[in-house]
Amino acid sequence: MKKLLLLALVTFGVFTATSFPVSGNTTAATANSTATNTDSSYIWTKVLSRSTAVAYHAKSKSAVYLWNATHTKRLHNLKNYPNTTWYVKNSVVMQHGNSSHVYYEVYNYGNGADGFIWRNYLTKGVNPSRHASAAKGVISLSDQRSLQFFEDNLTTLASLPQSQFQKLVMDQVAAKLTQSAADTKLDAMAKLLATQDISTRDAAAKAGVTNAKATNFTVKQVDPKTMTGYYSYWSKYRTTNALKYYAAVVASHVTSLTTNSVNGHYGVYIVPDTTAKTWKPQLTIVTD
């Protein structure tokens, strides 16, 4: 399968689908259809990566599909795999409108087919078909599959809207900080400094920071070249994904700046690396 597009929160909440996924099941398409879903507003909000893959199989023989990572293209029809045991290697929460749904990234160990499917279409356990009786209930993910998963995560993160990407990172950052406090006005100030040719004082005034003239700001624009490459990091920490790693990098920079600040407040604006080759996002941090 082509490199999927990202992943990454290590802490994964339990979510219940609040409505039936709009495009999860249809009998109109043919097997292995590549039809495109016209509604592409499926946004990843949380992800869990795994070191083992658990066996599942289709609940029924109806036509249900494996989708690509952005839920825009059908890849495989499970109706054509009646004897297959599918292995869940990742879980992701996709937000569609006001509803959130948990999708499993699964693969067919024998044939190498994989994709994303709403979890309620599957039931846990080896396929009861006699043709699948030799399948294992749990298997270890190979280094190759784990590394591919990590690289796919990077691509997906880079493709998210900046606001979504920033929220995913900053939620992790906030969980790591005990003394510092996030400030939305300082976030706006950091964005102005990152995207416009503007002075610190003017950026503060435009962002609505009170007493801008009397406040001492510390501004740091982190050169992405100073960040450790993801590939070498992944080689050492194979169970840790990209988002956790970069959240830790951001948190360390924020901590170093807020330690000696007056109020301990911070604002951050992150510019993702859209190439997803080196994965070194640019950071602008403001503290007061």
NORWONOR-V360029 format. One record per residue. SS is DSSP state (A for helix, B for strand, O for the rest). Layout:
BEGIN
ss
SS
SS
END
This chain:
BEGIN
ss
O
O
O
O
O
O
O
O
O
O
O
O
O
O
O
O
O
O
O
O
O
O
O
O
B
O
O
O
O
O
O
O
O
O
O
B
O
O
O
O
O
B
B
B
B
B
B
B
B
B
B
B
B
B
B
B
B
B
O
O
O
O
O
B
B
B
B
O
O
O
O
O
B
B
B
B
B
A
A
A
O
O
O
O
O
B
B
B
B
B
B
B
B
B
B
B
O
O
B
B
B
B
B
B
B
B
B
B
O
O
O
O
O
B
B
B
B
B
A
A
A
B
B
B
O
O
O
O
O
A
A
A
O
O
O
O
O
B
B
B
O
O
A
A
A
A
A
A
A
A
A
A
A
A
A
A
A
A
A
O
O
A
A
A
A
A
A
A
A
A
A
A
A
A
A
A
O
O
O
O
B
B
O
A
A
A
A
A
A
A
A
A
A
A
A
O
O
O
O
A
A
A
A
A
A
A
O
O
O
O
O
A
A
A
O
O
O
B
B
B
B
B
O
A
A
A
O
O
O
A
A
A
A
A
A
A
O
O
O
O
O
A
A
A
A
A
A
A
A
A
A
A
A
A
A
A
A
A
O
O
O
O
O
O
B
B
B
B
B
B
B
O
O
O
O
O
O
O
O
O
O
B
B
B
B
B
B
O
END
